[in-house]
Amino acid sequence: MATRTYHQDLRAQQTQATGDRIVRTAVALVKKMRRTADITLEDLSRESDVTVRTILRRFGSRDGVLEAAFAEIKKEFEGYRAPTPPGDVGEAVKSLLEQYERIGDLNIRALEQEHQLPLVHRALAEARGIHRKWLEHTFGPQLGGFTARERDARVTALYAATDVYLWKLLRRDLKLDRRETEAALLRLVQGALAPDHVVDSRKRG
């Protein structure tokens, strides 16, 4: 009985290790290849050194592997945005920019494929919800004085001011350096949070 249990445990560990290797391979391919849709079962088999049959037995399909890969990428990306004290606008912008500097280009590539692969669309839809919740929490002290409708409008403005496409515009298209990009983001976020009387006075000025 002890011998049988040992061999069962060993097989389970080997199966887990093989699955982990396949997922790591998928993550690397997602990061490396321009289009996730171009990743094939044969690519995954070759790069992970397992058979296509093994991949299908473990994950069911190519998309099953990619779903697992996106789950790992999500965990990795979440670690790139350091937590900041609620209400600290400067630190929040720095933390967001740090994340975009590390994964912004990959994020843009995913957005380009959103309507080609349902699994990419699902991953991005979830990411959008997480980002909105982050905005609500991070800027909660500044948003607390607004009505529910105004608060929602402000969060939407904050979303636009912190979207990865804006990072791409500033860093890749306009070729701003990191310091200039941070200053531009900070100005936009502060504008989205400014009380109405401040905005009105600026218009009159």
N, C-alpha and C positions, 0 to 999 in steps of 0.2 A: 504493500500500500504506500509506504514512504517513497519507494522508488518511482511508482506511478505518479504520485503527486509531484515529485521533483521534476520528472520529464514534462508533465503538464505545465508547471510553472516556467520551465525553460522555454517551451514552445510559445507560451504567452508572451514572454519577454522578447523572444525573437520576432514574433509577429508585431509587437508594439514598436520595436526598433526599426523594422522594415517600413511600417507605416509612417513613422517619424521621418525617416530618410526620404520617402516619397514626397511628403509635405514640404520638407526643407528644399528639395529639388524644385518643386512647383513654385515656392516663394522666390527662389533665385531666378527662375525663368520669367516669372511675372515682372520682376524688377529689371531684368535684362532685355526682354523682347519688347519691341515697340507696340505690338498688338497682342493682347492676351488671347484673342480668338485664334491666333496662329499657332498657339501651343498645342501640340498633338500628344496622343498617348505614346507614340513612338519616341517623341522628345523626352517625355517623362521616364519612359522605360530605359532609354539609353543613358540619360544623365544620372538616374538613380541606381542603375545596374540591377534592375529587376525586370521580370517579364511583364508584358502587357496583361497577361492573364492574372498575374499576382495583383497588379494595380486594380483591375476590374473586380477581383474577388474582395479586395479590401475596401474600395471606395464606390464600386458600382458603375462609374462612368468617369470620363475626363472632367466633367463639370463637378462631380463629387470631390475630386482631388482639388480642383480650383477653389471650391467653397471652403475646404479645410485650409487652403493656403491663405485665402482672404481673411479668415478668422485669425490666423497667426499674424498677418500683416497689421490687422486692426490693433491687436495687443501691442505690437511693436510701436506703431505710430502714436498710440495713446501715451507711451512713455516719453515721447519727444516733447510734449507740451507740459512743461513743469507747472505744478499748481502754484497759484499766486493768491495773496490775500484779497478777498472780495473788496472791490472799490479802488484797488491800486491800478490805475489805468496804465501807467508807464510800464510796470512789471508785466501786466497782462499782454501788452503789445510786444514786449521783448520776448516773452514766452511763445507767443503765437508765431512771431517771425522766426524764432529758432526752429520751430517745427517745420515751417514752410521751406526754410533753407535746406532742410534735410530731405524732405519728401515732396516738395512742391511740384517738381517736374514729373514725378511718378503720378501724383494726384491729377495733374493736367492730362496725362496720357490716359488715365482711367476715365476721366470725364469725356474725352473724345470718343470712347468706345461704349459709353453708357447705354445707348439705344441699340447696340449690336448684340450685347450679351445680357440676358436677364439677371445673371448672378452679379454682374458689375453694377447694374442698376440698383439691385437690392442692397449691396454693400454701400453705395453712395447715398442712398436714401436714409439708411441708418446713420451714416456719418453726418448727414445734414441735421438730423434730429439731435445728435449728440452735441454738435457745434452750437445749435440754438440754445440748448440747455446750459452749455458752458457760458454763453453770453449772458443769459438770464441770471446765472449764479454769480459770475465774475463781476458784473456791473449792477448787481442787485441794490447796493446802497444808493447809487445814483438814480436808479429807476424807481425806487420806492415811493417817491413823491408824486408820481404821475397816475392818472386814471388808468384803468385796465386797457382801454382802447389806445390811449396815448403810449402806454408802456409797450404794447404790442407793436405799434408803429415804430417806436424807438429801437426795439430789438431787431426789427426788419432792417432799419437803417444801419444798425451796427453790423448786421450780417453782411450787407453790401460793402461796408467799410472794411471788413475783415475777410472777405472771400478770397480764395486762393487765386482766382482769375485776376484780382487786383494786384496781388503779389507778382503774378506773371507779367502784368502790364508794366509795373514799376521796375522790376528786376531784369526781366528778359527783353521786353520791348523797348522801354525807355532807357535801359542800361543804367539805372540809378545804383549807387553803391548801397551797402547795407545800412549805413548811417542815414543816408537820405531817404531810403525806403521806410525805415523806422519812424523818421520825423513825419513823413507823409501819412503813414497809417495813424500815428498818434493824433495828428491834426484832424483827420477824418473822424476818428472815434470820439474825440473831445467834442467835435461839432454835433455828432449824433446824440450826445449826452447833454448838450447845453440847454439850460432852461429856456423857455419860450421868450422871456423878456430879453435875454442876452441875444438870441437870434434876431428878434425884432430890432433891437438897437443897432445891430450890425447892418441890417438892411437899410435903416434910416441913415446910418453913417455913410 
